[in-house]
Amino acid sequence: MGALRWLAVIPAAIVTVLLFVLMMSLISEEFEPDDKIELNAFEINPKVEDVQILERETTITKIQKIETPPPPPQIERAKADRPAEPISSLEGAIPEFEAPTIDRSAFKITVSDRDAQPLVRIPPQMPPRAEKSGHCRVRFNVSPEGQPFDVTTTYCTQSLFERPSIRSVQKWKYNPKIQDGRPVGRTGVESKITFQLTDERGKIIPE
């Protein structure tokens, strides 16, 4: 077995030596570089053509002097003659006459009788302690000037509504009573003062 192994190694060694000799022979030869290739030079549109530029010939003519035409003739306006007569004439004047005499005792202006009539009514203020709605009945007199006085309450659902009712009526204003064409006082006028209290939803809380 050892002899056969040595017989296989001998040919491999011979081939290796031959390859080494071949490489050495190739390296020993001098290397000569190839000649440099000359680049071909060429030009694009080497011929330059002359371009003729056409010039426009213009001639400037001298401006002739223009004569201004004469102005149009003025039109003569007709002058109005001043009138000799006065503007106002007797035809449009108010004729003079004596004013008629009027006997004032024969005329009498009278105003029809009427009862006292309310003009202004100030609403009352709701008491802060009120827990429900209510009302008051009031009685008062009206002066010839239309001012209420002697205001009293005849009935109230709650006593806390009494004072606001009186204060409200005292601020009212009336047309006075007319009797025989003259303003006179009015007594025993009655009215009702209502107090409406609402809850958070806007619903009226009953009395």
Buried (B, 14 or more C-beta within 10 A) or exposed (E): EEEEEEEEEEEEEEEEEEEEEEEEEEEEEEEEEEEEEEEEEEEEEEEEEEEEEEEEEEEEEEEEEEEEEEEEEEEEEEEEEEEEEEEEEEEEEEEEEEEEEEEEEEEEEEEEEEEBEBEEBEEBEBBEEBEEBBBBBBBBBBBBEBBBEEBEBEEBBBEBBBBBBBEBBEEBBBBBBBBEEEBBBBEEBEBEBBBBBEEEEEEEEEE
